[in-house]
Amino acid sequence: MHPSFTLVIGDRVYTASNIVEAVEKDRFPGEMQWQRSVVSFLKQWFNEDEDILAHTSGSTGEPRVIRLSKARMRISASMTCDYFGLKPRDRALLCLSAENIAGRMMLVRAMERGLHLDAVSPAGCPLSNTLEKVKFAAMVPLQVQHCLDRGCLDQAETILLGGAAVSDKMQDMLFRQEVKCYCSYGMTETMSHVALKKLNGPDASEWYEGLADARFDLDERDCLQITSAFLGIEKLQTNDICELDGQTRFRWLGRLDFVINSGGLKVSPEQLEKLLSPYMHLPYFITGLPDEELGERIVLFIEASSPDRVPLEQIQRAFGEWHKYKRPKAIYVVSQFVYTVSGKINRNATKAKERLR
């Protein structure tokens, strides 16, 4: 652990010299779940085991419990700190739950590089009460949207977005911001991200660039495979359909799990969602439902408190520009989607809940 490391939770300050003792004697605030998740992870981190237990999100198959090497996690942390030029005593923000890999890696980066890490609740707008500008923060898109709405996004110099897709509308809003924004690609198995793409500024791109020694291949389904000797990964198989540019760059096209087979035509819902994005201000997703004639019919799910809030005319106008076989056959307005712990829409659970009604 770097000697300049500092962790602030509420009104308590922990340093490299006293945090181990604090963990051993349980001298942490623990009233809130996000606070308890920090303490729980630190107890694992400072025990004698060489590995950490973690839960995968299902990006590479069925969710499961895996073991992650602490040594490899330190390497991943150093790779990120080097990429963003983070130095000892730089101020960073922990506003993600340490139950998940993204929040855990913020703690590891701080300990390894000697950052000053302010830990705050993941709920709401994480930058609204920040007294000093932070050098680096990792957030999910919903948190970034709250910060945009409150006008406080400029309280961070660099923001790393992950956990859910960044809409075209949000990307357009980020283009007008001075804060440097990056989108991450990674999962629990890769100990956070292995690739990044810039979302704003003159070097904004649709292509993800691999970090350090990360290399990428495609299998026969055009799904991404990841290799990194630094992280101990050899052709890690994903279900992400991608396009390659050499072995170090790729463009994400969609999830194989979500592909809709409608009348023999394979449709990527993520590509249709991208086309619909300029017309939508509500959470939504496109998916397939069983159909006797087509196998699957394409449908649109929208989260709204009332059907009156749905811009049906704009949506229908957008559909008019699509090939007839790609137009959704029905629109379902749902009062509340099911979400994963990382903030992603759980499409299958949402569909199942609605079909049981």
URKA-V608718 format. One record per backbone hydrogen bond with DSSP energy under -1.0 kcal/mol. CO is the residue of the C=O (numbers start at 1). NH is the residue of the N-H. E is the energy in kcal/mol with one decimal. If there is no record, write none. Layout:
BEGIN
CO|NH|E  CO|NH|E
END
This chain:
BEGIN
2|5|-1.8  5|16|-1.1  6|117|-3.5  7|14|-3.1  8|119|-3.0  9|12|-2.0  12|9|-2.2  14|7|-3.1  15|19|-2.0  18|22|-2.1  19|23|-2.4  20|24|-2.6  21|25|-2.2  22|27|-2.9  26|28|-1.1  32|36|-2.3  33|37|-2.1  34|38|-1.3  35|39|-2.0  36|40|-2.7  37|41|-2.0  38|42|-2.3  39|43|-2.1  40|44|-1.5  41|45|-2.7  42|46|-2.3  50|70|-2.6  52|68|-2.9  54|66|-3.0  59|239|-1.2  64|56|-2.9  66|54|-2.6  68|52|-2.6  69|73|-2.1  70|74|-2.1  71|75|-1.7  72|76|-2.7  73|77|-2.4  74|78|-2.2  75|79|-2.3  76|80|-2.0  77|81|-2.4  78|82|-2.7  79|83|-2.1  80|84|-2.2  81|86|-2.4  87|90|-2.1  90|116|-2.8  91|135|-2.9  91|136|-1.1  92|118|-2.5  94|120|-2.8  97|100|-1.3  100|104|-2.2  101|105|-2.6  102|106|-1.1  103|107|-1.3  104|108|-2.1  105|109|-2.6  106|110|-2.0  107|111|-2.3  108|112|-2.8  109|113|-2.7  110|114|-1.5  110|115|-1.6  111|2|-3.0  114|89|-3.4  115|6|-2.3  116|92|-3.2  117|8|-2.8  118|94|-3.0  125|128|-1.3  127|130|-1.2  134|157|-2.3  136|93|-1.9  137|160|-2.7  139|162|-1.6  140|144|-1.7  141|145|-2.6  142|146|-2.0  143|147|-2.1  144|148|-2.5  145|149|-2.6  146|150|-1.9  147|152|-2.1  152|155|-1.9  153|156|-1.5  155|134|-2.8  157|180|-2.5  158|137|-1.6  159|182|-2.5  160|139|-2.7  161|184|-2.8  167|171|-2.3  168|172|-2.3  169|173|-1.8  170|174|-2.5  171|175|-1.5  173|176|-1.0  174|177|-1.8  180|159|-3.0  181|199|-3.0  182|161|-3.5  183|197|-2.0  185|194|-2.9  185|195|-1.4  187|192|-1.4  188|191|-2.0  192|187|-1.1  194|211|-2.8  195|185|-2.4  196|209|-3.2  197|183|-2.9  198|205|-2.4  201|204|-1.7  208|250|-1.6  209|196|-2.2  211|214|-2.6  215|227|-2.4  217|225|-2.8  219|222|-2.0  222|242|-2.3  223|219|-2.1  224|238|-2.1  225|217|-1.9  226|236|-3.3  227|215|-2.7  228|233|-2.9  233|228|-2.5  236|226|-2.0  239|256|-3.4  240|224|-2.4  241|253|-3.0  241|254|-1.3  243|251|-2.8  247|216|-2.3  248|210|-2.7  249|245|-2.6  250|208|-3.3  251|243|-2.3  254|241|-3.2  260|267|-3.0  262|265|-1.6  265|262|-2.5  267|260|-2.9  268|272|-1.3  269|273|-2.7  270|274|-1.6  271|275|-1.3  272|276|-1.7  273|277|-1.3  276|279|-1.9  277|280|-1.4  283|303|-2.8  285|301|-3.0  287|299|-2.7  289|297|-2.8  291|295|-1.9  294|263|-3.3  294|296|-1.1  295|291|-1.6  297|289|-2.0  298|329|-4.0  299|287|-2.3  300|332|-3.2  301|285|-2.1  302|334|-3.5  306|309|-1.8  307|310|-1.5  310|312|-2.2  311|315|-2.2  312|316|-2.9  313|317|-2.1  314|318|-2.1  315|319|-2.5  316|320|-1.6  318|321|-1.5  319|322|-1.9  323|326|-2.3  330|300|-2.5  332|302|-2.8  334|304|-2.2  338|346|-3.2  340|343|-1.7  344|340|-3.1  345|347|-1.2  346|350|-2.3  347|351|-2.7  348|352|-2.6  349|353|-2.3  350|354|-2.0  351|355|-2.2  352|356|-1.2
END
